[in-house]
């Protein structure tokens, strides 16, 4: 079962943060985004879909950071 995580920028802030983690479907997540944007004033909302049964390395695409 997928997880639908909503990220966005809360009102009076400038950086993206985790806004919501309780959506059970993509349609529900889209409705929540509508509420976050129109009622609460959040901006740049997006949905991250995660499948907890996938291997985590699938999300990294082989990218590495050199310090």
N, C-alpha and C positions, 0 to 999 in steps of 0.2 A: 504494500500500500504506500502510495506517495505521500509526502509531506509538502504542504504549500505554505511557504514562509514569505511574509510580506516585509519588504524593506522600503524605507523612504526617509524624507527629511521632515521632521516635526516642525510645527510653527515656531518662528523666532529662533531657529537653529540653522546652521549652514552645512552640517555633515549628515550623511546617511546613517541611519540606525535601524535596528530591528524593531518593527512596529507590531507584528502580530504572528502568532504561530499556531492558532487553533483551527484554521480552515481545513475542512475535510474533502474539498473538491476544488477544482479550478473555478467553477461557477461561483462557489461561495467566496473564494478569495477575491474574485472580481467585484462582488457585491461589497465586501469589506473595504476594498480600495475606494470604491465610490463613497462610502461613508467617511473614511479617513480623509479624503480630499475635500468633500463638500461640507461635512459637518465639523470636522476637526482642523481643517486647514493644512493638512500634510501635502507635500509636493513630491514629485519625481518618484511616485510609488511604483514598485515592481514586484513581481512574484518570482520566487525561486522555488523550483520543483526539485525535491530530493527524493530519491528512492533509497530507503535505509538498507535494502538488501544488496545494493550495488557496492562494488569494491570502491573504497574512497579514492584510490588512485585514478579512477575514471574521471573524476572532477578536476584533476590537476593537469592533465594533458602533457605530462612530462616536463612542465615548466619548473625551473629551479632559480633560486636567487643567490647570487654571489655577494658575499659581504666583504 
